[in-house]
Amino acid sequence: MSSKQRIVVIGAGFGGLSFIKKIDKRNFDITVVDRNNYHSFPPLFYQIASCGLEPMSISFPMRRELRSKKMRGVSFCYGEVSCIDTLNRTITTEYQTLHYDILVIAAGTTNNFFDIENLRQRVCTLKSTSQAIRTRNEILLKLERAAIEHDPDLRRRLLTFAVIGGGPTGVEIAGALGEMKRYVIAREYPSISPDEVRVILAEGSGRLLHTMSEASSEDALRDLRKLMVDVRLNKTMRSYDENDLITFTDGDTIEAGTLIWTAGITAETFNFKGSAPSQTSGGRLSVDEYNKVAGTEGIYAIGDIACHSAPAWPKGCPQLAQVAIQQGKRLAENLNSPDRRRPFVYNDKGSMATIGRNRAVVDLRHVHFSGWFAWITWMYIHLISLLGMRNKAVVLLNWIWSYFTFSSSLRLIMRPSSNPSSSNKIRS
Ligand SMILES: Cc1cc2nc3c(=O)[nH]c(=O)nc-3n(C[C@H](O)[C@H](O)[C@H](O)COP(=O)(O)OP(=O)(O)OC[C@H]3O[C@@H](n4cnc5c(N)ncnc54)[C@H](O)[C@@H]3O)c2cc1C
């Protein structure tokens, strides 16, 4: 038996990984639990969905990562945590129960469907690698179906792709679909005219990218329109029925065979036994400036699932990779040196979004720029943020290849077989 304190980390995303890299393994026994056996890179999920990248190039096997120098000594357990028992200090997955002295919750968020009926079953989403693969399959399936369909109404429905939510993910996937319409359809689907394909992006507020500057919103709107994306602002979706009819709160309707939902997120949830933590809007766990979860002992939360309000961020820090990484690092430093604890202060390094080749918008603290240089900046930042040289090289090669050839060997409909004798659940 080890005399070290045992830290259990739920989630090997940006926050969890940054924490386990920095925590002193000589003083603690660390176990990280995740429902996937890999770390993934959400900012590029939309490229999986739009056939720009293969899933493997932005997925990183945990067991390989844990062999690296910074993470050596950390144990990995595969499983989905359902229950946290704060009295007995245990967490439970479908496979086991683990004891902790210190628990770090870094489980991130999931889709929020705002209780709109049937949405969960019917829409495509982009919150995980497997959801992005499913979205890719749906897009390709609709194109293949339309290519052999003669009924004009059905054809129109199959070739209408609606994206709901004009944040960075919505803008990026709408831009990628706009590019597919412009550069790919005519070459690869001779029986479909690009003019038949409709890409609609609906946003509930009056501007796109509302967490970024007004200049970025305007540039993104202009660039999407150049890609023939039909952007509709001040449109809040009310329902999506079994006949593929989208109804907005103002009564407008659109028939769309594919609906990509990027309009909302909510924190991952757990069944708490013992003292339940206090939560804020979106189910986030309230934490203090040291990321300790309010109302609990020995439990910390970092990243998207944590809500730390500061004067600059009264509703909590934004749910971004940089916040998760910085919180993970600071929490590890504070646990390594409890006598020299420092409160967390978010250092906002800026934000960016891309709208297709040669087009992106970047907001730094006092500077906004867009166009080709912004696109190069976007690619550089995403490339250096990927783990591992091999993945960086594969992604760069893919980008260069597609830039010059417009071709991609990734437009494959690949679905898992449903073997009735298999007990493996395929997650969506
Ligand atoms: C499509 C998309 C695009 C994005 N683009 C950007 C961007 O361009 N820039 C940016 O800064 N941010 C972006 N974000 C947000 C960014 O990805 C998040 O802020 C960041 O991932 C949060 O890190 P995290 O560690 O809190 O959670 P995550 O990185 O989401 O990691 C959570 C981990 O917990 C695991 N997990 C969840 N529940 C359980 C459970 N019950 N049991 C076990 N394991 C569990 C998950 O499998 C996952 O590995 C994007 C997000 C998405 C979805």
The ligand as an SDF file (V2000), in Angstrom:
LIG
                    3D

 53 58  0  0  0  0  0  0  0  0999 V2000
  -16.6540   21.2770  -31.7360 C   0  0  0  0  0  0  0  0  0  0  0  0
  -15.9010   22.0790  -30.6990 C   0  0  0  0  0  0  0  0  0  0  0  0
  -15.0130   23.0650  -31.1040 C   0  0  0  0  0  0  0  0  0  0  0  0
  -14.3040   23.7990  -30.1590 C   0  0  0  0  0  0  0  0  0  0  0  0
  -13.4110   24.7500  -30.5790 N   0  0  0  0  0  0  0  0  0  0  0  0
  -12.6720   25.4190  -29.6740 C   0  0  0  0  0  0  0  0  0  0  0  0
  -11.6750   26.3450  -30.0750 C   0  0  0  0  0  0  0  0  0  0  0  0
  -11.4800   26.5650  -31.2800 O   0  0  0  0  0  0  0  0  0  0  0  0
  -10.9600   26.9730  -29.1040 N   0  0  0  0  0  0  0  0  0  0  0  0
  -11.1630   26.7360  -27.7780 C   0  0  0  0  0  0  0  0  0  0  0  0
  -10.4770   27.3220  -26.9320 O   0  0  0  0  0  0  0  0  0  0  0  0
  -12.0870   25.8730  -27.3660 N   0  0  0  0  0  0  0  0  0  0  0  0
  -12.8420   25.2080  -28.2760 C   0  0  0  0  0  0  0  0  0  0  0  0
  -13.7890   24.3180  -27.8590 N   0  0  0  0  0  0  0  0  0  0  0  0
  -14.0120   24.1530  -26.4210 C   0  0  0  0  0  0  0  0  0  0  0  0
  -12.9420   23.2640  -25.8140 C   0  0  0  0  0  0  0  0  0  0  0  0
  -12.8740   22.0560  -26.5180 O   0  0  0  0  0  0  0  0  0  0  0  0
  -13.2910   23.0220  -24.3580 C   0  0  0  0  0  0  0  0  0  0  0  0
  -13.3270   24.2590  -23.6980 O   0  0  0  0  0  0  0  0  0  0  0  0
  -12.2800   22.1150  -23.6810 C   0  0  0  0  0  0  0  0  0  0  0  0
  -12.2410   20.8700  -24.3380 O   0  0  0  0  0  0  0  0  0  0  0  0
  -12.6430   21.9290  -22.2210 C   0  0  0  0  0  0  0  0  0  0  0  0
  -11.7430   21.0550  -21.6450 O   0  0  0  0  0  0  0  0  0  0  0  0
  -12.2150   20.0930  -20.4600 P   0  0  0  0  0  0  0  0  0  0  0  0
  -10.9910   19.3930  -19.9970 O   0  0  0  0  0  0  0  0  0  0  0  0
  -13.0100   20.8490  -19.4810 O   0  0  0  0  0  0  0  0  0  0  0  0
  -13.2270   19.0840  -21.1480 O   0  0  0  0  0  0  0  0  0  0  0  0
  -13.0170   18.1220  -22.4000 P   0  0  0  0  0  0  0  0  0  0  0  0
  -11.8320   18.5080  -23.1900 O   0  0  0  0  0  0  0  0  0  0  0  0
  -14.3390   18.0650  -23.0650 O   0  0  0  0  0  0  0  0  0  0  0  0
  -12.7010   16.7210  -21.7380 O   0  0  0  0  0  0  0  0  0  0  0  0
  -13.6250   16.0400  -20.9560 C   0  0  0  0  0  0  0  0  0  0  0  0
  -13.1700   14.5960  -20.8520 C   0  0  0  0  0  0  0  0  0  0  0  0
  -13.9590   13.9560  -19.8720 O   0  0  0  0  0  0  0  0  0  0  0  0
  -14.4100   12.6960  -20.3490 C   0  0  0  0  0  0  0  0  0  0  0  0
  -15.6600   12.4250  -19.6410 N   0  0  0  0  0  0  0  0  0  0  0  0
  -16.8010   13.1470  -19.6540 C   0  0  0  0  0  0  0  0  0  0  0  0
  -17.7240   12.6160  -18.8200 N   0  0  0  0  0  0  0  0  0  0  0  0
  -17.1420   11.5170  -18.2850 C   0  0  0  0  0  0  0  0  0  0  0  0
  -17.5960   10.5400  -17.3630 C   0  0  0  0  0  0  0  0  0  0  0  0
  -18.8130   10.5850  -16.8070 N   0  0  0  0  0  0  0  0  0  0  0  0
  -16.7560    9.5340  -17.0350 N   0  0  0  0  0  0  0  0  0  0  0  0
  -15.5090    9.4610  -17.5850 C   0  0  0  0  0  0  0  0  0  0  0  0
  -15.0340   10.3620  -18.4700 N   0  0  0  0  0  0  0  0  0  0  0  0
  -15.8390   11.3780  -18.8010 C   0  0  0  0  0  0  0  0  0  0  0  0
  -14.5680   12.8850  -21.8400 C   0  0  0  0  0  0  0  0  0  0  0  0
  -14.4820   11.6620  -22.5240 O   0  0  0  0  0  0  0  0  0  0  0  0
  -13.3870   13.8070  -22.1480 C   0  0  0  0  0  0  0  0  0  0  0  0
  -12.2220   13.0800  -22.4440 O   0  0  0  0  0  0  0  0  0  0  0  0
  -14.5060   23.5580  -28.7780 C   0  0  0  0  0  0  0  0  0  0  0  0
  -15.3940   22.5690  -28.3810 C   0  0  0  0  0  0  0  0  0  0  0  0
  -16.0850   21.8310  -29.3280 C   0  0  0  0  0  0  0  0  0  0  0  0
  -17.0450   20.7490  -28.8770 C   0  0  0  0  0  0  0  0  0  0  0  0
  1  2  1  0
  2  3  1  0
  2 52  2  0
  3  4  2  0
  4  5  1  0
  4 50  1  0
  5  6  2  0
  6  7  1  0
  6 13  1  0
  7  8  2  0
  7  9  1  0
  9 10  1  0
 10 11  2  0
 10 12  1  0
 12 13  2  0
 13 14  1  0
 14 15  1  0
 14 50  1  0
 15 16  1  0
 16 17  1  0
 16 18  1  0
 18 19  1  0
 18 20  1  0
 20 21  1  0
 20 22  1  0
 22 23  1  0
 23 24  1  0
 24 25  2  0
 24 26  1  0
 24 27  1  0
 27 28  1  0
 28 29  2  0
 28 30  1  0
 28 31  1  0
 31 32  1  0
 32 33  1  0
 33 34  1  0
 33 48  1  0
 34 35  1  0
 35 36  1  0
 35 46  1  0
 36 37  1  0
 36 45  1  0
 37 38  2  0
 38 39  1  0
 39 40  1  0
 39 45  2  0
 40 41  1  0
 40 42  2  0
 42 43  1  0
 43 44  2  0
 44 45  1  0
 46 47  1  0
 46 48  1  0
 48 49  1  0
 50 51  2  0
 51 52  1  0
 52 53  1  0
M  END
$$$$
